Amino acid sequence: QVQPVESGGGLVQPGGSLRLSCVVSETIYEIRAMAWFRQASGKQRELVAHMTSAGGSLVADSVKGRFTISTISRDNAKITVYLQMDSLKPEDTAVYYCNAATDRAAYWGQGTQVTVSS
């Protein structure tokens, strides 16, 4: 079972930083890509950043220059991907979800709350 597990959310002041982590265990199906999405209250879920196992990555225009999705690390059949979030703004407040994709399906984590407020 591929089950992403997120951590690292919390309350931070505007201008602050947080690093989110997502760990997923590989099964017989290799993870091809991992991504971070977010969903603010009353809004649709949106893509924040995406990275493939080949190393390609992208971030949404709304967070470009502030958020970084790091290199996927593999250890004992577990993959960890990080989302470094700097210069946080109140509009970054949302539940952040990790998504892991194999050739067959995509899997969602439970989400971690990020609140940016003074």
Secondary structure as UniProt FT lines:
FT   STRAND          5..7
FT   STRAND          10..12
FT   TURN            14..15
FT   STRAND          18..25
FT   STRAND          33..39
FT   TURN            41..42
FT   STRAND          46..52
FT   TURN            53..54
FT   STRAND          57..59
FT   HELIX           61..63
FT   TURN            64..66
FT   STRAND          67..69
FT   STRAND          73..75
FT   TURN            76..77
FT   STRAND          78..85
FT   HELIX           90..92
FT   STRAND          94..101
FT   STRAND          106..108
FT   STRAND          112..116
//
